Amino acid sequence: VATNAELQDEELIETINGCVCCTVRQDLVVVIRKLEKRVKSGLKLDGIIVETTGLADPGPVAQTFFADDDVAQFTRLDGIITL
């Protein structure tokens, strides 16, 4: 259970189009690169959660974490949950 002080340190970053489905994954890459710069500047980052619509195919979104060299070096895909 998180306390209010812990929750205040969280931040929500929305992609430009609000979508990371098959054709707009570049937005996700841009956001991850920005996060990497912030981590290098001292931001403590516990994890990244990517939420898509129920209609998004998780395969292309997951591929984003392997297809871009910078993203692949900075991140590690831990899991995918679909409902």
N, CA, C and O atoms as a GROMACS GRO file, in nm:
protein
  332
    1VAL      N    1   0.085  -0.118   0.000
    1VAL     CA    2   0.000   0.000   0.000
    1VAL      C    3   0.089   0.124   0.000
    1VAL      O    4   0.181   0.135   0.081
    2ALA      N    5   0.061   0.215  -0.090
    2ALA     CA    6   0.141   0.337  -0.103
    2ALA      C    7   0.081   0.449  -0.018
    2ALA      O    8  -0.041   0.460  -0.007
    3THR      N    9   0.166   0.529   0.040
    3THR     CA   10   0.121   0.645   0.116
    3THR      C   11   0.101   0.762   0.021
    3THR      O   12   0.145   0.759  -0.094
    4ASN      N   13   0.034   0.866   0.069
    4ASN     CA   14   0.013   0.985  -0.014
    4ASN      C   15   0.145   1.047  -0.057
    4ASN      O   16   0.156   1.096  -0.169
    5ALA      N   17   0.246   1.046   0.032
    5ALA     CA   18   0.376   1.103  -0.004
    5ALA      C   19   0.439   1.025  -0.119
    5ALA      O   20   0.500   1.084  -0.207
    6GLU      N   21   0.424   0.894  -0.118
    6GLU     CA   22   0.480   0.812  -0.225
    6GLU      C   23   0.407   0.837  -0.357
    6GLU      O   24   0.470   0.840  -0.463
    7LEU      N   25   0.277   0.855  -0.351
    7LEU     CA   26   0.199   0.877  -0.472
    7LEU      C   27   0.228   1.012  -0.536
    7LEU      O   28   0.213   1.027  -0.657
    8GLN      N   29   0.268   1.109  -0.458
    8GLN     CA   30   0.298   1.241  -0.512
    8GLN      C   31   0.419   1.239  -0.604
    8GLN      O   32   0.434   1.328  -0.687
    9ASP      N   33   0.505   1.139  -0.590
    9ASP     CA   34   0.624   1.129  -0.674
    9ASP      C   35   0.595   1.064  -0.808
    9ASP      O   36   0.684   1.060  -0.893
   10GLU      N   37   0.475   1.015  -0.829
   10GLU     CA   38   0.442   0.949  -0.954
   10GLU      C   39   0.400   1.052  -1.058
   10GLU      O   40   0.349   1.159  -1.025
   11GLU      N   41   0.423   1.019  -1.183
   11GLU     CA   42   0.390   1.110  -1.291
   11GLU      C   43   0.332   1.031  -1.408
   11GLU      O   44   0.380   0.922  -1.439
   12LEU      N   45   0.231   1.085  -1.470
   12LEU     CA   46   0.169   1.025  -1.586
   12LEU      C   47   0.214   1.102  -1.709
   12LEU      O   48   0.202   1.224  -1.716
   13ILE      N   49   0.266   1.028  -1.807
   13ILE     CA   50   0.309   1.091  -1.932
   13ILE      C   51   0.224   1.030  -2.043
   13ILE      O   52   0.224   0.909  -2.062
   14GLU      N   53   0.152   1.114  -2.115
   14GLU     CA   54   0.067   1.067  -2.223
   14GLU      C   55   0.134   1.096  -2.356
   14GLU      O   56   0.194   1.202  -2.375
   15THR      N   57   0.126   1.002  -2.448
   15THR     CA   58   0.184   1.024  -2.579
   15THR      C   59   0.103   1.130  -2.653
   15THR      O   60  -0.010   1.162  -2.615
   16ILE      N   61   0.162   1.184  -2.757
   16ILE     CA   62   0.101   1.294  -2.831
   16ILE      C   63  -0.041   1.261  -2.876
   16ILE      O   64  -0.133   1.341  -2.858
   17ASN      N   65  -0.058   1.144  -2.934
   17ASN     CA   66  -0.189   1.105  -2.984
   17ASN      C   67  -0.270   1.028  -2.881
   17ASN      O   68  -0.385   0.993  -2.906
   18GLY      N   69  -0.210   1.001  -2.764
   18GLY     CA   70  -0.278   0.923  -2.663
   18GLY      C   71  -0.290   0.777  -2.704
   18GLY      O   72  -0.370   0.704  -2.645
   19CYS      N   73  -0.213   0.733  -2.803
   19CYS     CA   74  -0.226   0.598  -2.856
   19CYS      C   75  -0.088   0.543  -2.889
   19CYS      O   76  -0.004   0.614  -2.944
   20VAL      N   77  -0.065   0.415  -2.856
   20VAL     CA   78   0.061   0.351  -2.894
   20VAL      C   79   0.033   0.225  -2.975
   20VAL      O   80   0.112   0.130  -2.971
   21CYS      N   81  -0.076   0.224  -3.046
   21CYS     CA   82  -0.110   0.106  -3.127
   21CYS      C   83  -0.014   0.094  -3.245
   21CYS      O   84   0.080   0.172  -3.257
   22CYS      N   85  -0.037   0.000  -3.328
   22CYS     CA   86   0.057  -0.042  -3.434
   22CYS      C   87   0.123   0.072  -3.510
   22CYS      O   88   0.243   0.067  -3.535
   23THR      N   89   0.048   0.174  -3.548
   23THR     CA   90   0.103   0.275  -3.637
   23THR      C   91   0.162   0.395  -3.565
   23THR      O   92   0.223   0.480  -3.631
   24VAL      N   93   0.148   0.406  -3.435
   24VAL     CA   94   0.192   0.527  -3.365
   24VAL      C   95   0.299   0.494  -3.260
   24VAL      O   96   0.314   0.569  -3.163
   25ARG      N   97   0.371   0.386  -3.278
   25ARG     CA   98   0.470   0.346  -3.178
   25ARG      C   99   0.585   0.444  -3.166
   25ARG      O  100   0.652   0.446  -3.063
   26GLN      N  101   0.609   0.525  -3.267
   26GLN     CA  102   0.718   0.622  -3.258
   26GLN      C  103   0.697   0.717  -3.142
   26GLN      O  104   0.794   0.762  -3.080
   27ASP      N  105   0.572   0.749  -3.109
   27ASP     CA  106   0.543   0.832  -2.992
   27ASP      C  107   0.596   0.766  -2.866
   27ASP      O  108   0.651   0.834  -2.779
   28LEU      N  109   0.582   0.635  -2.855
   28LEU     CA  110   0.630   0.562  -2.739
   28LEU      C  111   0.783   0.571  -2.731
   28LEU      O  112   0.838   0.590  -2.622
   29VAL      N  113   0.851   0.558  -2.842
   29VAL     CA  114   0.997   0.569  -2.846
   29VAL      C  115   1.040   0.708  -2.798
   29VAL      O  116   1.134   0.720  -2.720
   30VAL      N  117   0.973   0.811  -2.844
   30VAL     CA  118   1.006   0.948  -2.804
   30VAL      C  119   0.991   0.965  -2.653
   30VAL      O  120   1.077   1.024  -2.588
   31VAL      N  121   0.882   0.914  -2.597
   31VAL     CA  122   0.858   0.926  -2.453
   31VAL      C  123   0.965   0.849  -2.375
   31VAL      O  124   1.015   0.900  -2.274
   32ILE      N  125   1.000   0.730  -2.418
   32ILE     CA  126   1.101   0.651  -2.348
   32ILE      C  127   1.237   0.720  -2.354
   32ILE      O  128   1.311   0.719  -2.255
   33ARG      N  129   1.271   0.778  -2.466
   33ARG     CA  130   1.398   0.852  -2.476
   33ARG      C  131   1.400   0.972  -2.382
   33ARG      O  132   1.502   1.002  -2.322
   34LYS      N  133   1.286   1.041  -2.370
   34LYS     CA  134   1.278   1.153  -2.276
   34LYS      C  135   1.296   1.104  -2.132
   34LYS      O  136   1.363   1.169  -2.052
   35LEU      N  137   1.235   0.990  -2.101
   35LEU     CA  138   1.251   0.934  -1.967
   35LEU      C  139   1.396   0.897  -1.940
   35LEU      O  140   1.447   0.918  -1.830
   36GLU      N  141   1.463   0.842  -2.040
   36GLU     CA  142   1.604   0.806  -2.024
   36GLU      C  143   1.688   0.930  -1.991
   36GLU      O  144   1.775   0.924  -1.903
   37LYS      N  145   1.663   1.039  -2.058
   37LYS     CA  146   1.737   1.163  -2.031
   37LYS      C  147   1.711   1.210  -1.888
   37LYS      O  148   1.802   1.256  -1.819
   38ARG      N  149   1.585   1.197  -1.844
   38ARG     CA  150   1.551   1.240  -1.708
   38ARG      C  151   1.616   1.150  -1.604
   38ARG      O  152   1.657   1.198  -1.498
   39VAL      N  153   1.626   1.020  -1.632
   39VAL     CA  154   1.694   0.928  -1.541
   39VAL      C  155   1.842   0.964  -1.531
   39VAL      O  156   1.900   0.962  -1.422
   40LYS      N  157   1.903   0.996  -1.644
   40LYS     CA  158   2.045   1.035  -1.643
   40LYS      C  159   2.067   1.165  -1.568
   40LYS      O  160   2.177   1.193  -1.522
   41SER      N  161   1.960   1.246  -1.555
   41SER     CA  162   1.968   1.372  -1.482
   41SER      C  163   1.933   1.355  -1.334
   41SER      O  164   1.932   1.452  -1.258
   42GLY      N  165   1.903   1.231  -1.294
   42GLY     CA  166   1.878   1.207  -1.152
   42GLY      C  167   1.740   1.156  -1.115
   42GLY      O  168   1.716   1.125  -0.998
   43LEU      N  169   1.649   1.146  -1.208
   43LEU     CA  170   1.515   1.094  -1.179
   43LEU      C  171   1.524   0.948  -1.136
   43LEU      O  172   1.590   0.869  -1.203
   44LYS      N  173   1.459   0.913  -1.026
   44LYS     CA  174   1.452   0.773  -0.984
   44LYS      C  175   1.329   0.712  -1.051
   44LYS      O  176   1.216   0.755  -1.027
   45LEU      N  177   1.350   0.613  -1.133
   45LEU     CA  178   1.243   0.551  -1.210
   45LEU      C  179   1.233   0.404  -1.170
   45LEU      O  180   1.326   0.326  -1.191
   46ASP      N  181   1.119   0.367  -1.114
   46ASP     CA  182   1.098   0.227  -1.073
   46ASP      C  183   1.051   0.140  -1.188
   46ASP      O  184   1.083   0.021  -1.193
   47GLY      N  185   0.978   0.197  -1.281
   47GLY     CA  186   0.926   0.119  -1.392
   47GLY      C  187   0.844   0.203  -1.486
   47GLY      O  188   0.814   0.319  -1.458
   48ILE      N  189   0.809   0.143  -1.597
   48ILE     CA  190   0.727   0.208  -1.699
   48ILE      C  191   0.609   0.114  -1.726
   48ILE      O  192   0.628  -0.004  -1.751
   49ILE      N  193   0.491   0.168  -1.720
   49ILE     CA  194   0.371   0.090  -1.753
   49ILE      C  195   0.310   0.152  -1.878
   49ILE      O  196   0.283   0.271  -1.881
   50VAL      N  197   0.288   0.070  -1.979
   50VAL     CA  198   0.227   0.115  -2.103
   50VAL      C  199   0.087   0.056  -2.109
   50VAL      O  200   0.071  -0.066  -2.112
   51GLU      N  201  -0.012   0.143  -2.110
   51GLU     CA  202  -0.151   0.098  -2.118
   51GLU      C  203  -0.204   0.129  -2.257
   51GLU      O  204  -0.192   0.242  -2.305
   52THR      N  205  -0.263   0.029  -2.320
   52THR     CA  206  -0.322   0.050  -2.452
   52THR      C  207  -0.472   0.024  -2.443
   52THR      O  208  -0.522  -0.020  -2.340
   53THR      N  209  -0.541   0.050  -2.550
   53THR     CA  210  -0.683   0.019  -2.555
   53THR      C  211  -0.700  -0.132  -2.567
   53THR      O  212  -0.604  -0.203  -2.597
   54GLY      N  213  -0.819  -0.178  -2.544
   54GLY     CA  214  -0.847  -0.320  -2.556
   54GLY      C  215  -0.836  -0.371  -2.698
   54GLY      O  216  -0.834  -0.492  -2.722
   55LEU      N  217  -0.829  -0.279  -2.794
   55LEU     CA  218  -0.823  -0.317  -2.934
   55LEU      C  219  -0.681  -0.327  -2.986
   55LEU      O  220  -0.658  -0.380  -3.096
   56ALA      N  221  -0.583  -0.278  -2.910
   56ALA     CA  222  -0.445  -0.276  -2.958
   56ALA      C  223  -0.386  -0.416  -2.956
   56ALA      O  224  -0.405  -0.493  -2.862
   57ASP      N  225  -0.313  -0.448  -3.061
   57ASP     CA  226  -0.239  -0.574  -3.069
   57ASP      C  227  -0.112  -0.556  -2.986
   57ASP      O  228  -0.033  -0.467  -3.016
   58PRO      N  229  -0.090  -0.637  -2.882
   58PRO     CA  230   0.027  -0.616  -2.796
   58PRO      C  231   0.160  -0.648  -2.865
   58PRO      O  232   0.264  -0.600  -2.820
   59GLY      N  233   0.159  -0.727  -2.971
   59GLY     CA  234   0.284  -0.765  -3.038
   59GLY      C  235   0.365  -0.648  -3.089
   59GLY      O  236   0.482  -0.635  -3.052
   60PRO      N  237   0.309  -0.562  -3.172
   60PRO     CA  238   0.385  -0.447  -3.222
   60PRO      C  239   0.429  -0.352  -3.111
   60PRO      O  240   0.537  -0.292  -3.120
   61VAL      N  241   0.348  -0.336  -3.009
   61VAL     CA  242   0.386  -0.249  -2.897
   61VAL      C  243   0.506  -0.310  -2.825
   61VAL      O  244   0.601  -0.238  -2.793
   62ALA      N  245   0.504  -0.440  -2.800
   62ALA     CA  246   0.616  -0.508  -2.735
   62ALA      C  247   0.741  -0.501  -2.821
   62ALA      O  248   0.852  -0.487  -2.769
   63GLN      N  249   0.725  -0.511  -2.951
   63GLN     CA  250   0.838  -0.506  -3.043
   63GLN      C  251   0.914  -0.374  -3.033
   63GLN      O  252   1.034  -0.368  -3.059
   64THR      N  253   0.844  -0.269  -2.995
   64THR     CA  254   0.906  -0.138  -2.978
   64THR      C  255   1.025  -0.146  -2.883
   64THR      O  256   1.124  -0.075  -2.902
   65PHE      N  257   1.016  -0.231  -2.782
   65PHE     CA  258   1.122  -0.240  -2.681
   65PHE      C  259   1.246  -0.314  -2.733
   65PHE      O  260   1.350  -0.313  -2.668
   66PHE      N  261   1.235  -0.378  -2.850
   66PHE     CA  262   1.348  -0.451  -2.907
   66PHE      C  263   1.397  -0.390  -3.038
   66PHE      O  264   1.515  -0.404  -3.073
   67ALA      N  265   1.310  -0.323  -3.110
   67ALA     CA  266   1.342  -0.272  -3.244
   67ALA      C  267   1.432  -0.149  -3.242
   67ALA      O  268   1.514  -0.132  -3.332
   68ASP      N  269   1.419  -0.066  -3.142
   68ASP     CA  270   1.499   0.056  -3.132
   68ASP      C  271   1.616   0.028  -3.038
   68ASP      O  272   1.595  -0.010  -2.922
   69ASP      N  273   1.739   0.047  -3.085
   69ASP     CA  274   1.858   0.014  -3.005
   69ASP      C  275   1.866   0.090  -2.874
   69ASP      O  276   1.898   0.033  -2.771
   70ASP      N  277   1.835   0.221  -2.878
   70ASP     CA  278   1.840   0.302  -2.756
   70ASP      C  279   1.738   0.254  -2.654
   70ASP      O  280   1.769   0.241  -2.535
   71VAL      N  281   1.618   0.227  -2.699
   71VAL     CA  282   1.513   0.179  -2.610
   71VAL      C  283   1.550   0.042  -2.554
   71VAL      O  284   1.528   0.016  -2.436
   72ALA      N  285   1.605  -0.045  -2.637
   72ALA     CA  286   1.644  -0.178  -2.593
   72ALA      C  287   1.754  -0.172  -2.486
   72ALA      O  288   1.755  -0.255  -2.395
   73GLN      N  289   1.844  -0.076  -2.496
   73GLN     CA  290   1.951  -0.061  -2.396
   73GLN      C  291   1.898  -0.007  -2.264
   73GLN      O  292   1.947  -0.044  -2.157
   74PHE      N  293   1.798   0.081  -2.270
   74PHE     CA  294   1.747   0.149  -2.151
   74PHE      C  295   1.639   0.069  -2.079
   74PHE      O  296   1.625   0.080  -1.958
   75THR      N  297   1.563  -0.011  -2.152
   75THR     CA  298   1.447  -0.079  -2.093
   75THR      C  299   1.463  -0.230  -2.097
   75THR      O  300   1.548  -0.285  -2.168
   76ARG      N  301   1.378  -0.296  -2.019
   76ARG     CA  302   1.366  -0.441  -2.021
   76ARG      C  303   1.218  -0.473  -2.011
   76ARG      O  304   1.152  -0.438  -1.913
   77LEU      N  305   1.165  -0.538  -2.113
   77LEU     CA  306   1.023  -0.576  -2.113
   77LEU      C  307   1.006  -0.690  -2.014
   77LEU      O  308   1.062  -0.799  -2.031
   78ASP      N  309   0.928  -0.665  -1.910
   78ASP     CA  310   0.912  -0.762  -1.802
   78ASP      C  311   0.790  -0.850  -1.823
   78ASP      O  312   0.790  -0.967  -1.783
   79GLY      N  313   0.687  -0.796  -1.886
   79GLY     CA  314   0.568  -0.875  -1.906
   79GLY      C  315   0.461  -0.801  -1.983
   79GLY      O  316   0.466  -0.680  -2.001
   80ILE      N  317   0.364  -0.879  -2.028
   80ILE     CA  318   0.249  -0.825  -2.101
   80ILE      C  319   0.125  -0.886  -2.039
   80ILE      O  320   0.117  -1.008  -2.022
   81ILE      N  321   0.029  -0.803  -2.006
   81ILE     CA  322  -0.098  -0.850  -1.952
   81ILE      C  323  -0.208  -0.804  -2.045
   81ILE      O  324  -0.217  -0.686  -2.076
   82THR      N  325  -0.291  -0.895  -2.090
   82THR     CA  326  -0.405  -0.859  -2.174
   82THR      C  327  -0.532  -0.909  -2.107
   82THR      O  328  -0.532  -1.011  -2.038
   83LEU      N  329  -0.639  -0.837  -2.128
   83LEU     CA  330  -0.770  -0.876  -2.073
   83LEU      C  331  -0.872  -0.880  -2.184
   83LEU      O  332  -0.989  -0.911  -2.159
   0.00000   0.00000   0.00000
